[in-house]
Amino acid sequence: MVEGAKSIAQYLIHIAGKAPGLTLLERTVNRRPGLVAQHTGVAVTVAAFSVTGGRITRIWAVRNPEKLRQGATGL
């Protein structure tokens, strides 16, 4: 488990550096702030964030390719 703002940010930067062609897009996901990660133009992860007091308190993520294809028009 990765905990704490600094550790989480460092982890995400590390992971993103291992995926050339990765693009992160700020989007609203299910009426929440979110991100869509695209690899060579294809959505590979969609994440929504619960924010309390200016801090992310929960992250929901979908990586299942079938679910991403089904919901891609609603992003």
N, C-alpha and C positions, 0 to 999 in steps of 0.2 A: 504494500500500500504506500502511496506517495501522499504525504501530508504537508500542509503549509504552502503559502503563496509562492515563496521563492523556490522551493523544491519542485512544485508543480510546474512553474514557468520554465525552470531549467530542464526538466524532463521533456516537456513539450518541444522546446527548442532542439534538444538532442534528437528526438524522434523525427522531427521535421527535417533535420539535416541529413537523415538517412534516406530520404525519398526525393531524389531529383524529379522535378516536374510537379511537385506538390504545390497547390494553391489553396490558401485559406480565405474564405469569403465571409464577411460579417452579414448575417441574415437574421430575420425574425423567424423563429421556429416554434410552432404551436403557441403563438402570442408571447414568446419569451425571447430574450436576447440569445443569439446563437451563432454558430459557425458551421459552414459547409466546407469540408475538405475535399478538394478535387485532385485527382491524379491524372495528368494528361487529359484534362477536360471532363472526366467522369467522376461523379460524386462517389466517394468511398466511405465517408463518415459524415453524419449530421449530428450535431450536438446542440442541446438547449440548456440554458443556465437559469437556475433560481438565484436571484440576487437579493440579499438582505443587508441593509446598512452599507451599501456600496461594495459588498464582498460577495463572491460566488459561494453559495452554501450548498449547492447540489448541481450535479451535471448528469443529464440524461444523454446517452449516445446510441446511435443506431449504426451498425456496420454491416448488417445483413444485406447482401446485394439484391436479394429479391424484394425486401422491404423498401430499399432505396429506389428501385425501379418503379414500384407501385406508387410511391409518394412523391416522386421527383417533380411532378407538375404542380404540387402544392407548396413548394419551397419558396 
